[in-house]
Amino acid sequence: MNEEPEVLAESYIDRLIQEELEAGTYSRDICTRFPPEPNGYLHIGSAYAIHTNYTTAKKYGGKFHLRFDDTNPLKEDLEYVNAIIEDIQWMDYPPDYIFYGSDYSEKIYNSAVTLIRKGKAYVCDLSPEEVTAYRGTLTEPGKNSPFRERSVEENLRLFTEMKAGDYPTGARVLRAKIDMSSPNINLRDPVIYRIIHAEHYRTGNEWCIYPMYDFAHPIQDAIEGITYSLCSIEFKDHRPLYEWVLKELDIPEAPKQREFGRVNITGVVTSKRYIRQLVTGHYVDGWDDPRLPTLRGLRRRGFTPESIRNFVKEIGFVRNSTIVDIAMLEHALRQDLKAKVPSVMAVLKPLKVVITNYPEDHNEWLTIENNSEDKSLGEREVPFSRTLYIEQEDFMEEPPKGYHRLTMGNEVRLKGAYFIKCNEVIKDEVTGEILELRCTYDPRTKSGSGFNERKVKATIHWVSADQAIKADVHLYERLLKDNDGPKEDGERWDAYLNPDSLTVLKDCLLEPSMGNARPEDKFQLIRHGFFCVDKKYTTADKLVLNRIVPLKDTWKKNS
């Protein structure tokens, strides 16, 4: 992390709840909610918010709600609703109930009428630009709308006509009547209803006026019996409006909004708006691109829900926004995968090896363990033959000092097999490219035989040529060059993206046990890292692997 986050487990959220439980503030059980707008896909920041609300509720024996904030028909779609439900289930944060803000339309409308009757809301004819101009600045107070003193009767009539569809989109708004000189701009007569003539994915054309989130949010919480609306820190300045709405509506045992810090990750885009720009601009391969921090992208890349849960649990409650090193997320993934997935051999950049003293047309099957840390994963049979493939980087004609892999005249062990020695290098006569190595093996050195007459300094992996399976392998690096995106609207992403964020290797060779691999299956490819079978592009005739994370772990927990 770039700074030590303030841990809130006992000093903030827990302390608040414990004090109010002792004081008997609520006569109902603790209840929290996660309220996504169904206009995009969940991402790693969403997972942090879900975890915060879910674990808080469950810690105190309460309920956790998933509620869709679907009060803007211009952006929302059932596709996103279904995806969000699926992602939350995949993450194993099951909601006790699923609600839709649009189901409360009548109650929210009646709440607005209540405010009008109390003289706390009015219909305003100012244009959006004029509303902004009248609002003032951080250093200058706003000024009252010329429509602020309309009578209750006129406001009721105009609001009824807005609901009836008598006015075009944007012609009028309903504003809360609070204080145009408030130092908090959110209290300067905020818009709480607007006219939108568009079909809603759930309610169709039943409504043409829709509440703003800041107005609908506290009412929806009150309807559901939410006790704590746990929000990210950017909503802190909106809390006074949240409380004003509940107070003016005389809500008993009103919900309380409390904030936690926003978590950003190095080299990762966590803004939904920015992710949308990357998707619609075709800079990435859709919302599930493995380079994106969407839960769909992380899942396709091969992240496990356990690793993501452990990651957000490790962060804990933070009071202020903080930046977390992506190495921490990758560490959580390695810790989860290393003891549960099988290790297999794969050659990503093949170099042909012919063992000249091995019988032609002969194959033997060698027994190799699937995971050195978990013997319960068993063993597998791997074929060995005269012609093999090794990694190009595992042979050098003129090795530097300290290089212990295969060179002319020296021996290495083939994993689970024999010692081999390189005796001859076959090259392309024109380019000088190495095409093939001619080697010999010592049959006495078979793994498990107890041979100990001499030692070798390196063991390398290999694949038998006759049974090798071909695959495309996608190697991923961070998407952003640094932590920044475009600074201005309309600016292109080209200058901010890492041109090496995706490398595609064709015709890689895998041991034949991979022939049974299915989409989302995970493996450790020896020396290369952890990989997942891509569910988008893998077919019956083509295997595609995504590298989830390399083996090297660079994150160190601060003690």
Residue pairs with C-beta under 8 A, 6 or more apart in sequence:
1 322
1 323
1 324
1 325
1 328
1 558
2 322
2 323
2 325
3 322
3 323
4 558
5 261
5 315
5 316
5 318
5 319
5 320
5 322
6 261
6 318
6 319
6 320
7 316
7 317
7 318
8 14
8 260
8 316
8 317
8 318
8 319
9 316
9 317
12 258
12 317
12 319
13 52
13 56
13 228
13 230
13 258
13 260
13 317
14 59
16 256
16 258
17 30
17 56
17 60
17 228
20 26
21 30
21 60
25 253
26 227
26 253
27 253
28 225
28 227
28 253
29 60
29 61
29 62
29 63
29 227
30 56
30 57
30 60
30 61
30 62
30 63
30 227
30 228
31 57
31 62
31 63
31 64
31 65
31 224
31 225
31 226
31 227
31 228
32 53
32 54
32 56
32 57
32 62
32 63
32 64
32 65
32 226
32 227
32 228
32 229
32 230
33 53
33 64
33 65
33 66
33 67
33 221
33 224
33 226
33 229
34 46
34 49
34 50
34 53
34 54
34 64
34 65
34 66
34 67
34 88
34 95
35 67
35 68
35 69
35 101
35 217
35 220
36 42
36 46
36 66
36 68
36 69
36 84
37 68
37 69
37 70
37 72
37 75
37 76
37 213
38 68
38 69
38 70
38 76
38 77
38 78
38 80
38 81
38 84
38 201
39 72
39 75
39 76
39 77
39 80
39 272
40 80
40 272
40 275
40 276
40 287
41 80
41 83
41 84
41 87
41 275
41 287
41 288
41 294
41 295
41 296
42 50
42 83
42 84
42 87
42 88
42 294
42 295
42 296
43 270
43 272
43 275
43 292
43 293
43 294
43 295
44 263
44 265
44 268
44 270
44 293
44 295
44 298
44 308
44 329
45 232
45 262
45 263
45 264
45 270
45 293
46 295
47 91
47 295
47 308
47 309
47 312
48 263
48 312
48 315
49 230
49 232
50 88
50 91
50 93
51 93
51 309
51 312
51 313
52 230
52 260
52 312
52 317
53 64
53 230
54 64
54 93
55 313
56 62
56 228
56 230
57 63
57 64
58 64
62 227
63 96
63 97
64 93
64 95
64 96
65 95
65 96
65 97
65 98
65 99
65 224
65 226
66 84
66 85
66 88
66 95
66 97
66 98
66 99
67 98
67 99
67 100
67 101
67 220
67 224
68 76
68 81
68 84
68 98
68 99
68 100
68 101
68 102
69 101
69 213
69 216
69 217
69 220
70 76
70 81
70 100
70 101
70 102
70 200
70 201
70 202
71 101
71 102
71 210
71 211
71 212
71 213
71 216
72 196
72 210
73 196
73 198
73 199
73 200
73 201
73 210
74 196
74 198
76 200
76 201
77 201
78 201
78 202
81 201
83 296
85 98
87 295
87 296
87 299
88 94
88 95
90 295
90 299
90 305
91 295
91 305
91 308
91 309
92 305
92 309
97 224
99 220
99 224
100 202
101 216
101 220
102 200
102 202
102 203
103 202
104 216
104 219
104 220
104 223
105 203
105 206
105 207
107 219
107 223
108 211
108 215
108 216
108 219
108 220
109 163
109 209
109 211
111 215
111 219
111 245
111 249
112 121
112 159
112 174
112 192
112 193
112 211
112 215
113 156
113 159
114 248
114 249
115 121
115 176
115 177
115 192
115 248
115 249
116 122
116 152
116 155
116 156
116 159
116 174
117 152
117 156
118 248
119 152
119 177
120 176
120 177
120 178
120 248
121 155
121 174
121 175
121 176
121 177
121 192
122 145
122 147
122 148
122 149
122 150
122 155
122 174
122 175
122 177
123 147
123 150
123 154
123 155
123 158
123 159
123 162
123 172
123 173
123 174
123 175
124 131
124 145
124 147
124 148
124 172
124 173
124 174
124 175
124 189
124 191
125 147
125 171
125 172
126 134
126 145
126 146
126 147
126 173
127 170
128 170
131 145
131 173
131 175
131 191
134 142
134 143
134 144
134 145
134 180
135 142
135 180
135 185
135 188
136 142
136 143
136 180
136 185
136 188
138 185
141 180
141 181
141 182
141 188
142 180
142 181
142 185
142 188
142 189
143 180
144 180
144 189
145 175
145 189
148 177
148 189
150 158
158 172
159 174
159 193
161 167
162 172
162 174
162 193
162 195
162 208
162 209
163 207
163 208
163 209
165 197
165 208
167 195
168 195
168 197
169 195
169 196
169 197
169 198
170 194
170 195
171 195
172 195
173 191
173 193
173 194
173 195
174 191
174 192
174 193
174 194
174 209
175 189
175 190
175 191
175 192
176 189
176 190
176 192
176 215
176 241
176 244
176 245
177 189
178 187
178 188
178 189
178 190
178 241
178 244
179 187
179 188
179 189
180 188
180 189
181 188
182 188
184 237
184 240
185 237
186 214
186 237
186 238
186 240
186 241
187 240
187 241
187 244
190 212
190 214
190 215
190 241
191 212
192 211
192 212
192 214
192 215
193 209
193 210
193 211
193 212
193 215
194 209
194 210
194 212
195 208
195 209
196 208
196 209
196 210
197 208
199 205
200 206
200 207
211 219
214 238
214 241
214 242
214 245
215 245
217 229
217 242
218 229
218 242
218 243
218 245
218 246
218 251
218 254
218 255
218 257
219 245
219 249
221 229
221 255
222 246
222 249
222 251
222 254
222 255
226 255
227 255
227 256
228 255
228 256
228 257
228 258
229 242
229 255
229 256
229 257
229 258
230 258
230 259
230 260
231 257
231 258
231 259
231 260
232 259
232 260
232 261
232 262
233 259
233 260
233 261
233 262
233 319
233 320
233 321
234 262
235 257
235 259
236 259
238 257
239 257
239 259
242 257
243 254
243 257
246 254
246 255
247 254
260 317
260 318
260 319
261 318
261 319
261 320
261 321
261 322
262 321
262 322
263 270
263 312
263 315
263 318
263 321
263 322
263 324
264 270
264 321
264 322
264 323
264 324
264 483
265 293
265 323
265 324
265 325
265 326
265 329
266 323
266 324
266 325
266 326
266 478
266 483
267 326
267 478
267 479
267 480
267 482
267 483
267 498
268 293
268 326
268 478
268 479
268 480
269 275
269 278
269 292
269 293
269 479
269 480
269 485
270 293
271 485
274 485
274 486
275 287
275 292
275 293
275 294
277 283
277 486
277 493
278 284
278 289
278 292
278 479
278 493
279 286
279 287
279 289
281 492
281 493
283 493
283 497
284 291
284 292
284 479
285 536
287 294
287 296
287 297
288 294
288 296
288 297
288 299
288 300
288 536
289 297
289 300
290 297
290 298
290 300
290 301
290 302
290 474
290 476
290 534
290 546
291 297
291 301
291 476
291 478
291 479
291 501
291 502
292 298
292 479
295 308
298 308
299 520
300 532
300 534
300 535
300 536
300 546
301 476
301 532
301 546
301 548
302 520
302 522
302 530
302 531
302 532
302 546
302 548
303 333
303 548
304 333
304 336
304 337
304 522
306 336
307 329
307 332
307 333
307 335
307 336
307 337
308 329
308 332
310 332
310 335
310 336
311 328
311 329
311 332
311 333
314 328
314 332
314 557
315 324
315 328
323 483
325 555
326 478
327 553
327 554
327 555
328 555
330 549
330 553
330 554
330 555
331 553
331 555
333 530
333 548
333 549
334 530
334 549
334 551
334 553
337 522
337 524
337 530
337 548
338 373
338 524
339 371
339 373
339 374
340 371
340 374
340 377
341 371
341 522
341 523
341 524
341 530
342 370
342 371
342 377
342 380
342 523
342 524
343 369
343 370
343 371
343 372
343 523
343 524
343 525
343 526
344 510
344 511
344 513
344 514
344 523
344 524
344 525
344 526
345 382
345 415
345 461
345 462
345 463
345 510
345 511
345 525
345 526
346 461
346 463
346 471
346 473
346 508
346 509
346 510
346 511
346 514
346 525
346 526
346 528
346 531
346 545
347 389
347 390
347 391
347 461
347 462
347 463
347 468
347 508
347 509
347 510
348 391
348 473
348 505
348 508
348 525
348 528
349 391
349 392
349 393
349 505
349 508
350 389
350 390
350 391
350 392
350 463
350 507
350 508
350 509
351 389
351 390
351 391
351 392
351 394
351 395
351 434
351 436
351 437
352 387
352 388
352 389
352 435
352 436
352 437
352 465
353 387
353 388
353 389
353 390
353 420
353 436
353 437
353 439
353 462
354 386
354 387
354 436
354 437
354 438
354 439
355 386
355 387
355 388
355 420
355 439
355 440
355 441
356 423
356 438
356 439
356 440
357 440
357 441
358 385
358 386
358 441
359 386
360 386
361 386
362 385
362 386
363 383
363 384
363 385
363 464
363 466
363 467
364 383
364 384
364 385
365 381
365 382
365 383
365 384
366 381
366 382
366 383
366 384
366 416
366 417
366 447
367 379
367 380
367 381
367 382
367 416
367 448
368 379
368 380
368 381
368 382
368 415
368 416
369 375
369 377
369 378
369 379
370 377
370 378
370 379
370 380
371 377
371 524
380 513
382 416
382 464
382 511
382 512
382 513
383 464
383 466
383 467
383 511
383 512
384 414
384 417
384 418
384 464
385 464
385 465
385 466
385 467
387 464
387 465
387 466
388 414
388 462
388 463
388 464
388 465
389 462
389 463
389 465
389 468
389 509
390 406
390 414
390 437
390 460
390 461
390 462
391 460
391 461
391 527
392 434
393 405
394 405
394 406
394 412
394 460
395 405
395 406
395 407
395 422
395 434
395 437
396 403
396 405
396 406
396 407
397 407
397 408
397 425
397 434
399 405
399 407
404 412
404 457
404 458
405 412
405 458
405 460
406 412
406 420
406 422
406 437
406 439
406 458
406 460
407 422
408 422
408 423
408 425
409 421
409 422
409 423
410 421
410 422
411 419
411 420
411 421
411 442
411 454
411 456
412 419
412 420
412 456
412 457
412 458
412 459
412 460
413 419
413 445
413 447
413 456
413 458
413 459
413 460
414 420
414 459
414 460
414 461
414 462
415 447
415 459
415 460
415 461
415 462
415 526
416 447
417 446
417 447
417 462
418 441
418 442
418 443
418 445
418 446
418 447
419 441
419 442
419 445
419 456
420 439
420 440
420 441
420 442
421 439
421 440
421 441
421 442
422 437
422 438
422 439
423 438
423 439
423 440
424 437
424 438
425 434
425 436
425 437
425 438
426 434
426 435
426 436
426 437
426 438
427 433
427 434
427 435
428 435
444 451
444 453
445 451
461 526
461 527
463 509
463 510
463 511
464 511
464 512
465 509
467 511
467 512
468 509
468 510
468 511
468 512
469 509
469 510
469 511
469 512
469 514
469 515
469 543
470 507
470 508
470 509
470 510
470 543
471 508
471 509
471 510
471 514
471 542
471 543
471 544
471 545
472 504
472 505
472 506
472 507
472 508
472 537
472 542
472 543
472 544
472 545
473 504
473 505
473 508
473 531
473 544
473 545
473 547
474 502
474 503
474 504
474 505
474 534
474 544
474 545
474 546
474 547
475 502
475 503
475 504
475 505
475 547
476 501
476 502
476 546
476 547
477 498
477 500
477 501
477 502
477 503
478 498
478 501
479 497
479 498
479 501
480 496
480 497
480 498
481 496
481 497
481 498
482 496
484 496
485 493
485 496
486 492
486 493
486 496
508 545
510 543
514 523
514 543
517 523
517 533
517 543
518 533
519 533
519 534
519 535
519 538
520 532
520 533
520 535
521 532
521 533
522 530
522 531
522 532
522 533
522 548
523 530
523 531
523 532
524 530
524 531
524 551
525 531
525 545
527 551
528 547
528 550
528 551
529 547
529 548
529 549
529 550
529 551
530 547
530 548
530 549
530 551
531 545
531 546
531 547
531 548
532 545
532 546
532 548
533 543
533 544
533 545
533 546
534 544
534 545
534 546
537 544
538 544
